[in-house]
Amino acid sequence: MSNRIVIAIGGNSLIKDKAHKTVPDQYAAAEETIPHIVDLVEQGWDVAITHGNGPQVGFILRRSELARHELHEVPLDFCGADTQGAIGYMLQQILYAELKRRKIRKQAVTVVTQVLVDSKDPAFSKPNKPIGSFMDQDTAEDRKQEGWHVVEDAGRGWRRVVPSPIPREVIEAHAVLNLIEDGFVVITVGGGGIPVIQTDDGRLKGVSAVIDKDRASALLCKAIDAKQFLISTSIDKVYLNFGKPNQQAIDKMTLSQAKRYLEEGHFAPGSMAPKIESVITFIEDGGELAIITSPENMARALKGEAGTHITPD
């Protein structure tokens, strides 16, 4: 079995709760997760790390809104690029210290990553991914006149919604592969990657959209021929009937079982369902083993001692 693995770290690895959102808070949260990843590096795994960026993009958008009377607003694709660089910088610092502490002769590097989407993806005609802060109705109407799609959110106010198209190609995949083969720990596809479309004259153009981080991570696995895919989340494993008195932990499931459980509605949209959908894509594209578990269980999970393991039939 190949020792190349993509590890997708969830939002809890950067922001633990609503009371701990500052940059120092995020740094402290990442310091808890990174040693578990370095455990795998120490065991000989070649690692690519992907991560979410939803709250961080929201912070930039909010600052941009508050300063719009003085400064130009920041386009959404630039927000993605900004957060890839900032979060990558933070993870690089923590990895540098942990690798040095263990005397592991490796370095971490961040690749600001573009991900190609289809300009004709149906998602562009049905924006449904909320981003940014809440607005009152008057502000929402003004923004709608400026071209935003806005929706009312369960009585809490109005929010901007953007498309979430399916990722088609990781533009910088070859660079990521070369860096991994040269021994680097690579931080890439942050926030699902910066969504870009290809124009008629062959250029790449950023679009106002967001890509699901786990879907893009599954695509990265295929692009760099990683046969193992580990999704780190806030729970130790996948459950049927999660949160109910009859919840049932799943230690192992096949591709067919994953599809059946998904169709039966066991996994919540916007939570576990996208992770299972991404795992299904990964396995169908030739992946050998996907694992869903919490950060502290990563090393044990790869030994078969923790987490939910998903394999081909």
C-alpha angles and dihedrals in degrees: 000000000000117000094217113112139175114214116197110198118205131227092266088068089066107023116028100184144339092277094057110054105121123110092255088050090052091048091052091049092049090049088063094053103039097066089059089055091047088054086066093046088052089053090056103264119146102224137204114184124206126183145183125252107182100123093040091054088049091055092053092048091050093050088048092052093049092050098042092107088065109021138037115264120252115248116234095245089054089051087057092050092047093052094045089056096043097044091042090052091052093048091046091055093050093044091048091055095044095046090048092048090055093042092240110158097222136107133210123229133183123223115200096223133206119200121201119230130182113259087214094053108137089233090075091065092046110043108189109152111105116220136170130015133326119267135197118246096260092053090045091053091050091050091047089057087054091057102267123138108228133182136187110249114214095299093305096104138273127307138187116251126199135186122272104204126187113265114243108177138007101226096202095041094118091054090049091051093049092050092050091048088051090056103260126139100231126210107200148145090039111191090002091303131282105296112235135172128207115245125217091261092054099258127131118242127189117234134201098256141100129230123214107254095220093048090052090046090055089051090050090054090059093044094054096033095245108165094191125064122184121190113197115205141155096274131066096235145344119287136199112225089012114204094013127110090253097049113149127201118228116215096175137008136170127230091260092051092049090053092048095049090048092051090048090058099244093138124068119239111247091020125050097353096072089049092053091045089052092049090051090053091047093052093044089052092057103278116153104200135014122185130192115195145121123282096254090054098051099103093042090047092056087054090053093252101111145015131037115299120206119192139168117276 
